[in-house]
Amino acid sequence: MIISINNLHKKFGSVVAANIDSYVIGHGDMVGLVGNNGAGKTTLFRLILDLLKADEGNVTVSTQDGTLTDAAVTSTEDWKRHTGAFIDESFLIDYLTPDEYFAFLGRMYGMKKEAVSERLEHFRPFFNGEILGEKKLIRDYSMGNKQKIGIVSAMLHSPELLILDEPFNFLDPSSQAIIKHLLAAYNRETGATVLISSHNLDHTVEVCPRIALLEHGVILRDISNVNGSAKTELDTYFDAPVQAAEAAEATDRPECPEKPEKPECPETPENPETPENPETPESPENPEASASPENL
Amino acid sequence: MLKDIRRQRKLSAKRHPMYQNNKFGKYFMYFFGLFWVAYLVLFGFLLPTIFREEMPGMEPYHILNKGMWIIFILDFALRFMAQKLPASEVKPYAVLPVRKRDVIDCHLLLNGLDTYNLIWFFLLLPFGCMTLWKFFGLAGLLGFLLGYWLLIVANGYLSAICRTLINEHIVWVVVPVLVYGGMIAGMLAPWKHNLGWIGMEWGEGFIQWEPLAFLAAIAVLALLFVLCRVLQLKIVDKEIARTKSTKLKHVREYKFLDRFGEIGEFLRLEIKLLTRNKVPKVQFRTGLILMIMFSVMLAFSDVYDDNFMRYFIAIYNFSVLGVMVLSQCMMFEGNYLDGLMSRKESILSLLKAKYYLQCAICLVPLIVMIAPVIKGKLDVLDMFAAFFITTGFVFFIMFQMAVYNKSTMNLNERVMGRNSTSNWFQTLLIMGGFFLPVIVIMALNAIFPDGRVSVWITLAIGIAFTLAHPLWLRNVYKRFMKRRYTNMAGFRASRP
């Protein structure tokens, strides 16, 4: 599925949650959305899923089979059959057991019972024997298991577009490893477009060949991530405030008295990597920073 | 700590999302409170005269004291709806360096000192001024008020004990039934020194400042405080260390619904919503009991034999449950609406499932009302007219709530009283749902002297609306979709 974001703006009061002039995600792209808290990752997902009204602009989608071409998500519901998403707990009907919930979703997407069971088999290692056939309501599961149920519910009908908000949250290390593998394989084998957001740079870099760096609703960078090449760039960006703070601290430190027996003061870096440094990422306020694939 | 907890309790009520997003609910509660106060004051002034006229051989305060138990029963009923339990408030303090028992003590103390406990003074003060002052002066009045206050505070603790136990298991409903039922039985007992007599003597003791009367009241209060404290502590410990088995014993599949496709799936969801969540379950049960109660009343009593009341009760009978449930249409779904909205037309199927379930439930009064039909109080035509006007017109009105409701309702935590979820539109539609069909029938009756004509017209309107349900449900769905962003924002903001 192709997703085109066109002149998309959303504000909550005075806070800008989305400010994207143009951004296109192509068929089979796997994009990781990274950014600090309040960057607008979840808002962008909600706007794509038509769960939130944009102040301006729109999101259009085109399906692989050609049934939808540049259709605005606000104007039709047809794209929903091709989409699977898990943003938060409000996607789960928590008074059902996981089996009931998957059966319910299966029927919503026109899947037969056998097809649902077969699909769930695929996720058995991810469930780790804690979810299926347990006769337990979703609300009584741990956060980690709820997360697993949510992720699988989004992938159940093999959607052409998969959107997962913070899929690694609450998962134990083994499950994180499994889900990384599952997502990469899903994208590779089905050619589905996959969008995930995460605070965990390592996981995102490991899984996503394309990474969008989002701050204050603006896509600052659209990074091609070949063999983890984006890691350095992202590390530099996210470390910048720490380095700036350290530099400022070093500058403020009083000079050492000249006493030979004492060790020398650490040298204040001459050119600390602050946001002003041209080597460091652009500040969110910089409108030039808004990126599109053409800028790559 | 007492001061901090008091402030936090106030903020907790004030900043509850439902309270913040619902100005109408807030003003409705103020209005209801004022109405209740006015009622109490009115009775405070009226009762002395009524008592003097009805029982000239006794002083009015003796009669009131004899019936003090009725005040406690009413007080219990009011508290049951609104009061918060200390145990549910203690969890946030569990890991702080304060003792749990101190926090519980603070909550219990604040419950005791709550100004709500003074609400009965709106009745007792004018009553006391009119009946006690001339005999006992200010001292007598103060003793009377102080004594009642002690007993009302004690009643508050008793009410908290009952509610805590009922929250644990419904079987504990036997405690208030025995205690308060015992009060009524004790008052009506044929022997001389029954509970009424005890009340009269006790009240007289307060007025006369007899130490024994106050000691007894303080002893009851202290005993109930201690009992309540022990119980709350146990519940808190149980809650914190809960390793409950959350597995269901039996998972019902309702396989017969498979044949109805997507709507069948949503019907299954509706049934599970009503059976697996505390708030909808209680609401459904209450509606069902009311429904059966009215059918039985219509069948076996002469209370509702005039034309207006007969029609009203017949329609009320069919629609009470539907109105209760549908006035909150989509509010429970607000908990998981984002998930539903990310699937095509799922809301339309959900609305259809809700409609069919409510229609199916209407078969219950249809069966129960066979009794008044057999007894000749209602004929078959009346019954079917009421049935179809409900499934058609009343439900048509109530389904409009799906478009306008935008607050999420907690599925398992009852938030009442100060945190009411009602809004003016909801109230208006409920009134419309109940009264409009009756007004139409009465108007038709006035126009056509032959009563049968109006019933036939009502039946025709009902059938027309019922048959047209796919149209108006789609219209509701389309309007819901138009308002979806506003509604979803509201549901998100009020989600617990």
Interface residues (C-beta under 8 A of the other chain):
Chain A: L49 D50 L51 L52 K53 E77 D78 K80 R81 T83 A85 I87 D88 S90 F91 L92 I93 D94 Y95 L96 T97 D99 E100 F104 R107 M108 Y109 E134 K135 K136 L137 D140
Chain B: T246 K247 L248 K249 V251 G261 E262 E265 R268 L269 K272 L273 R276 N277 N335 Y336 L337 D338 G339 M341 S342 R343 K344 E345 S346 L411 Y485 M488 A489 R492 R495
